Each structure stands twice: as structure tokens, then as C-alpha cells.
Amino acid sequence: MLRRLAGLAAAALLLLTGPVALAATPADDAAFRRDADAFIDRALKEIDVTPGLAVAFVDGDRTVYVRGTGLADTAPPLKADADTRFYIASSTKSFTALAIASLAAKGVLDLDAPVAVWLPDSGLPPQIAARVTLRQLLTHTSGIDNSPISFRAAFSGDHAPALMQELLSATVETPDTPVGTFRYSNAGYNLATLLLERKTGLDWRALVRGEVLDPLGMAATTPFVSRAGGVLAAGHIAGPDGSRLRSPLQKSDATMQSAGGLVSTARDMARWLQAQLNDGVVDGRRVFPAGLVASTHRPTATQDAAFGPYRRTGYGLGWEVGNFGDDLLIHHFGNFAGSRAHVSLLPAHRLGVTVMVNEDALAGGLADLVANYLYERRLNRPDVEARYAGLLEQMKTDRDTRRTRIAEGTARFAARPRMLTRPDGDYVGRYENPLYGVFVVSSTDAGLVVTMGPMQTVAQAFTQPESIRVELVPGQGQAIIFRRDETGRVVDARAMGVDFTHR
């Protein structure tokens, strides 16, 4: 009878807690690391476009795998290792959100109070300030947008503090996605941190450093490219013929921002994963109050979207919530002009992984493939090696398809007839818009060149009268349409949905 009762008690405990995984042994860890090395080496060799990769894998409170390999840069060649700084792009959002949640836990602010309550002179339009909250901004459910602020923060770098505060008044409601509707963008994070800077005097860099990075001991993680130290990985893109090129657009201090503005290392990201898996405990030390980190994983917004092999169902504070197969996946990815980051957790198994790569045009999905392999290998899923060999073959096919599309697009653009009716010199000059800033058109032997902050590109022909096509951000083409007055003089240009005056 006692044995039967003990068995029933054990069964009841299993129902309450779920299956208990057997602790991995040193031999298990060593075999896992050998297989991880072999798969990553094979993947980089066979895909043959990704210069470098850094990875961290955490099991419970232990970091079981940290590695950097390949090249951090190709011009000149620089080797990558576990201390190489990679740009993590939008994976930054989970850091920013935790910093703000930490302030709320200390009673400094209320995530659910309208902005007008805690910041009467917010600079936002009054009807927006009266109802929008920090939680809505951080979960992409605010129903508002501010494209000029997001563009200046992430792309042009033209954003003196006083100017950005002034641009808060340009915030608009989005009728197609009203309050409560999930709409992913950088604007909510940019607005939240600008409002907090107006309230506290701390910009987002100081906020994230003081509330998150310093407490976690993430000394190699920084929002300043100029202070990164060590080796910094450069983003890479596909050239006109599909070859691998160093991206002409790299991040600078001016374009690091609260929705995507950290560089980090595999070793530092392992600490971040430990904090997430252990609700704020790292190296046996409680860094954040119990429940704080876990609260950022709980979804507030709802969505239903596929992203590669994942299904996304919700969004918390800086974290996507969804599934990888049958498992709950807490995750946030990031990409920008040749950099790609994958950061995710399988809470039920207490596993977490970060994969950072410095190429995103032909094989950005390699970060996800490596992460998925590591999860399934650690969980001893059946036929892992054979299945992922097949997935590598599919990725090679996808890579070749993208190469073909890039080459075809390049040829198609080159074959377009010139749509400008005046000599190049007539289009040269500064073009100004009070919201988006300034771009400059200059004439060179290669043709017209358009420059906007760190972005520069040679113009191509577009399809409308008096138009050109530009890629200020590699891989993202847009049109600039010039307008002439009755004398033939170029007076302005239409770009990004607004008019720029020709000076």
C-alpha cells in the first residue's frame, strides 16, 4: 500500500511539474560540443556565404557551449571568436524592455499609466498622450507611429536630442492598426525611451547600461560602436552577381538606438540567456527581483504569424512568444544590412541559444538553422543529423535562388531607360524636409550619387518620369521623383512619402 501511495504521489507530482529531464553528464556535454562544432563547420563550408558566426548555448544555469568561428570581417580579413562583437539589431528590444520594467518594479514609473499622467509636458499630441501607455509602446499595440524619429534614429543618424524631442509632436495615430492591435515597428521603443529621457534625463544607453548590462556583468555589450573594443563583426550582403560583399552600410554610434542598438559577444549573451532561463539569477546570484524577468515573457499582445519554422502567437515586453514545433519558444531576432541575430529560449526544457552571423542577404536563415539543430541535438530528437543534412541542402538551393534573383534584378535595373530629362547637374544639390532631414545629390563619373547620413548609393533608372531608384539601405530599393517648375528648374523631390525642397 505504501509503495502504491508513493507511486500515486510521484505521478501527481509529474502532472504538476511536467517531465523531469535527467541531468546531462560531462560526457553528454562533450559529445554535444563535438556535434555542434561539426554541424557549424559543415554549415559554414557548404553554405559558403556567411563569413562568421558566434553562438552560445545554455542548459539551465550552465553555459555548455560558446564559440566564435570564421571571419568577423573580410576587408581586411579578421578572425571571429567567442569575444567578437556582433550587432544584435532588434534583439536589443528585450534589453530595453527589461530596463524599463526594472524602473517600474522600483516604483519609478507605471507601465499602465497614460503618458500624460506621469509626464504632463510629453511633447506628444494631447489626444495621444492622454491614452497611450508604456506597455502599449513596448508591446507594439499603441496604435501610433512616428516614422521620422525611427528613420533618424536607425538610418540617417541625424538626431540631436532637442530635435528628437521636438519631433515627438509628429507622432500620429494609425487608423489601420488602432490601439490594442499588434503592429511591429521600432517606433514604440524609440518613443518610450525619448519620453523617459524627457522625464529622467537619462538616454536609452544610460538606462540599459544602468538597469541591465552592469547588473548582469555584461561588460562586452555596448550601445557604442566606438567603444566596442576588440574585434567588431562587419555586416555582409550579396553583390550584384550574388557574391558576398562587405555591406556599404555599417552601424555607427549615431545609428544605434533603443529598438536595435547593441553589439555583444557570445560569452556575454550566455549570461543574458542564463538570466532569462533562471528568472534573473546568474552564477547563483539574484540580479533582478523574483518574477521580474519572467514577467517580460508573458504575452500581452496577440498575433498569428509564421516566421520560417516558427509560429508566433503573442508578444510580451521585448519578446516574441510562439512555438517551435510543439514547444513554447520565447524569442527575438534581429537583422540589419548584413547582420542577423537569433536569441531564443525553450522554457519547458530550460534551454536557450544565441546565434549571431554577419551575412543576411543569402543565408540569414543560417542563424535559425544552427539554433534549431542545437535544440534538437540537445534534446536527442530522432534522426537529427539526417534531417538537418537535408535542411542544409534546402538552404543551398534557397541561396542559389536568391543569387539568381539578385542577378536578374541587377540586369533588369540596368536595362531601364533613363527617365531624367535634364543634365545631371540640374539635379545636384541639397534636398531638405523638416521631418526626415537632408539628402544630397552629387554628380560623379559613375552617375548621380545620393547621400543621406552614412547611407550612400549610386542612382539607377526608375520607371516614372523624372525619377531615379536608390538603395540607401542595401536590398531595399526606393524611388526619388523630381519635380520641375515651368522654367525647367528642379524645385523639389518626392521620397519616403514626403517632399524634400531642393536648395
N, C-alpha and C positions, 0 to 999 in steps of 0.2 A: 504493500500500500504506500509506504513512504517513497519507494522508488517511482511508483506511478505518479504520486503527487509532485515529486521533483521533476518528473518529465513534463507534466502539465504546466508547471511553473516556468520551466525553460521554454516551452512552446509559447506561452503567453508573453514572455519577455521578448522572444523573437518577433512576435507580431507587433509589439510596441516599438521595438528599436530597429527592426529590419535585420537582414543577414549580417553576421559579423565576419568580416574578412580576416583571414589568417595573416599575421604579421609577416612581412617579407623578410627573408633572411639575407645575410651578406652575399650568399651565393646567388640568390634571386636578383639582388641589386646588380651584381657584377654581370650576370647574363643579360639583364635588361640594358645595361650600358653598352655591352658589346653589340647587341642587336640594334640599339639606337644609332650607334656610330655607323654600323654597316648600312642601315637604311638611308641615313642622311648622306653619307658619302656616295651611295649609289644614286640617290635622287639628284644631288647636285651635278654629278657626272652625266647622267642621262638627260636631264632637262637642259643642262648646258647653257643657261642664260642668266641664272642667278649668281651674282658674284660671291656673296657671302651670306652667312646665316648664323644666328645666335639663338640658343634655346636653354630654357630652364624647366625642369620637371620636379614637382613637389608631391610627396606622398605623405599626407597627414602633416606632421610637424617636421618632416625631414626633406631636405633637398637631396634627391637621389641622382640627379643628372644636370650638369651645367656644362655648356660647351659653346665655343665660337669657332667657326671654320671658314675657309675660303678667303675672299678678298673684301676688305672694308671699302676699298676704292680701287679703281682701275687706272686712274691718271693722276699721279703715278700709282703703281701697284702697292697696296698696303694690306698686310695680312690682318684678318679678323680673329679675335679670340673672345673669351668669356668676359673680358673687360672692355671690349669695344663698345662705344656709344652708338646706339641705333635710335633713329627717330621713331617714336611710337604713335604719332599722329593722334587720331581720335580716341585711342585708348587712354589718353590723358583725361578724358571726361570723368572716369571713375575716381581719379585722384582729386580733381576739382570738387566733385560732388561730396566726397568724403570730408574734405576740408570744410565745406560749408555745413555739412551735417554735424561736424565736430563743434563748430561755433553754436549751432542750435542746441546741442546737448549741454553746452556750458551755459545756456540761457542768454547768450548774446543776441540771438535773433529767433524768430518764429518762422519755420518753413511754410506755415499755412496762413500767415497773416498777409493781407494785401500790402503791396509796397507802400501805398500812401499812409498806412498806419505807422510803420517804423521809419519811413523816410518821406515826410510831407513834401519836401522840395526835391523830388526824384528826378525831375527833368523829363520824365515820360509824359505823353499826353494824359490829361487828368482822368479821362474815362478808362484808360488802361491801368494807370497807377491805382485806381480805386478798386480794381478787382483781381489783378494778376498777382500770383504768389511765387516765391522762390521754388517751391516744389513743382509748380507747373512749368517754370522755366527749365528746371533740371530734368524733367521727365518728358519734355517736348510736347506738352499739352496746353501751352499758354494761349494758343490761338493768335499769336502775334509774330512779327518778323521785323528785322532791321538789316536788310542786305548791305547797306553802306558800311555799317560797323563791322559786319562779318567779313566783307571783302577787304577793307583796310587792315583789319587785324591779321588775317591769314595770308593775304596775297600781295597787296601793294606795300604794306608796312608804313603807310602814311597815316600816322595816328598819334599826334601829340595828345597828352592827357586832356587838355582843355577842349580840344577839337572833338574827341570821342564823347566827352560829357555833353557837349553841345549837340552832337548827333543823336543823343537819346530821344530828342524831340521828333526825329524822323521815324520812330517806331510806328508800325501800322498793324491793324488787325487783318487777319487772313480769312476772308469770308468762306473760302472753300474748305478750311480746316478750323472751325470755331473752337472756342475753349473746351477742353476735355478731349479733343480729337488728337491722336498721336500723329505728329509730323516731324520727322527727324531733321534737325538742322543744327548749325553751330550757334545760331543767334541767341537761343535761350541761355547758353553758358556765357557768351560774351556779355549779354545784358545783365545777368545775375552778378557777375564779378565787377562790372562797371558800377552797378548800383551799390554793391558792398564797398567798393573803393570810395564812392561818394560818401558813404556812411562812416567808414572806419579810417579812411586814409591809406589803407593797405591795398596795393595792387594784387592781382591774382598770383603773381610769382611769390610775393612775400607770404600770402595766405597759404598756398600749398606747401611752401617750404616750412613754415612755422607749425602748421597743423598736422602735416602728414610726413613729409620727407625726413625732416630732422628727428621726430619721434621714432620713426622706423629705422633710422640709421642708414638711409639710402643716400649716402654721400656722393655717389657717382651719378645720380639722377639730377638733372638740372633743366630749368627753362631757358638757360642762356647758352646758345651755341658757342659764344666766345669764351665761356668758362668751362666748356665740357672737359677739357684736358684729355690726355691720352689720344687714342685713335678714334676718329669720328667716321662712321659709315656714310658714304655718299649714295644718294638715290640714283638708280639707273633706269633707263627707258629703252624702248625699241627705236632704232633709227629708221630712216625712210625705206631701207631694204630689209627691215626686220632684224638687223644686227643689234647687239647690245651696246648702248652708249651711256656715258655719264650724263645725267639729266642736266640741262642748262639752268634749271630752277632748283636751287638748294635752299634749305631753311637758313634764316639769319635771326639774330636777336629780335629784330623788328617784326618778324612774321611768326614768332612763337606766341601762341595765345591760348586762353583758358579752355577752349574746346579742342585744342590739338597743339600742345606746345612743350612737350618733354622729350629729352633724349635720356636713354637709360641703358644699362648693361644687363646681361644675362644674370649675373650674380645679384644685382640689386632687384631685378624682377622676381627672383626666387624669394626674397624677403617679402615682397608685395603679395605673392601667392600664399605664403605662409600666413600672413596677416588675414587674408580673405578666408582661408580654409579653417582657421582657428579663432575666428571672431575677435581678432585684434591681439592675439598672443603670438609673439615671435621670440624664438630662443628661450622659451619658458618664461618670458616676461610679458605682463599685460601692458600693452602700449595704449590701447583705446578702451574706454569703458565697455563692460559686457553688453552685448546687444547692439552696439553702435554699427560695427561693420556689417553684421547680419541684416540690420535694418536697410542698408543700401541695396541689398539683393532682392528685397521684396518688391514685386511689380506694382506700380501704381497705374501706369498706362497699359492699355491693351492694344495688341496688334495681331495680325495673322499674315505672316510673310515668310517665304522661303529665301534662304541665303545659302547657296551651294547645298551642302549636305545637311544643313541645319534648318529647323523650323523655329521662327521667332513668334512668341505669343504675348510678350509683355516687355515693359521697360521699368527699371527701378531708378535709383539715384546713380546714374552713370554706368548702369549695367543693362545689357540686353538679357532678357530671360526667354528661354526656349528649350529646345530638345536636340540632342544628338542621338539619333535612333530612339530608344525608349528611355534614355537618361536625361534628367534635367541638366541643362547646360546654362551656367551663368557666364556671360562673355561680353567682351567688347573688342572690336577690331579697329584698325586704323590704316589709312593709306593716303599718300600724297606724293605726286610727281616722282615716283620711283622708289618709294619706301612703303613697306607693308608690315603690320604687326598683328599678331593673334594672341590674345590673352583670354584664358577661359578656365572654368572650374567645373568639375563633376562632383557636386557636394555629397551625393549619396555614397560615393566611393572615396571621398576626401582626397581627390587628385586635382592637380592644377598644372597648367602648362602655359609657357610663353614662347612664341617663336617669332623672331624678327628677321626680315630679309630686306635686301636693298635692291630689289627689282620688282616692278609691279605691272609692267605692260604685257609681258608674255607669259609669266608664270607666277603672278602674285598669289595664286591659289596654292602654291607650294607650302606656304606657311600653314595653311589649314590642313593640308595632306600630312605634313610631318606631325602636327599636333594630334590628328586623329589616329595616326599609326601608333604614336606613343601611348595614347589612352588604351587602345585595343590590345597592344602588346603587353602593357602592364596588367590588364585585366585577363590576360591569357585567353582572349577570344579565339574561336576556331579559325583555322586557315588564314591567319593574319598575313603571313608572308606572301602567299599566293594571291590573295585579294589585293594587297597593296602593290604587288608587281603589276597586276592588271590596271590598277588606278594610275600608276606611273606611265604605263603605255598610253592610257587615255589622255593624260596630261601632255604627253609628247605630241599626240595628234592635235589637241587643242592649241598647243603652242604653234604648230605649223600652220594651222588655220588662221590664227591671229597674224602670223607673219605674212601670209598671203593677202589678207585683208589690208594690212598696212601698206604693202607694196602696191596693191590695186588702188587704194585711196590716194597714195602719193602720185601715181601715174594719172589718175583722174583729175586731181587738182592741177597738175602741171599742164594738162591738155586744155584747161579752160581758157577762153579768150580774155584778154584784158578788158575790164569794164570801166576803167578810168579814162575820161575823155580829155583831160588836161595833162600837161607835162608834170612829171613827178614833183618838181619844185613847187608847184601850186598847192600841193597837199602837205608840204613840210610845215612844221610848227608845233606849238603847244595847244592842246585841247583840254579845256577845263570844265569841270562840273562840281558844284558846291557839295554834293553828296559823295561822289566817288573819287574826286581828286583830279589828277592830271595824267594824261598820256602824251607822249612826244612822238611825232613822225619825223624821221630823217631820211635823207636820200643817200644811198651807198651804191657801190658797184654791183652789189647783189640785188638791188632794188630798194623799195621802201622798207624801212625798219621801224617797228613800233616798240616803244619802251614805256613801261609803267612800273616804277619802283625797281625791284630786282628782276622783273619779267621783261624779256626782250625776244622778239621774233621777227623773221623776215616775212613780209606780207605775201600772200598768194592771191590769185584771182578768185572772186566770188561770182555769184550768178545774177546779181541785180545791178542796175545802172549805178555808176559811181560808187562801187563797193570793193572792198578787199576782205580776204579771210585771214585771220590771225590765230595763232595758238600761243597765247600768253602763258597758259598752263599747258604743258605738253600733253597731247592727246585730247585736248578739249578745244575744238575749233569754235570760233565765233565770228560774226560779221561786223564790220565797221562800214557804215553807209554815209558818205559825204553829201553835203547839200551846198549848192552854189546859188548865189543871188543872180539878179537879172544881168549883172555885168560879167558874170562868169567866175567871180571870186568865191573861193571856198569859205563859207561862213561858219559852218558847224559840222558835227559828225554824230551819228546815232550809234551808240554802243551800249551793251548791257541794259538795254531798255530805256536809256535816258539820253538827253542831248548834251554834248560837250561843245563849248564855244571855242572857235578857232582864234587864237591870239597871234 
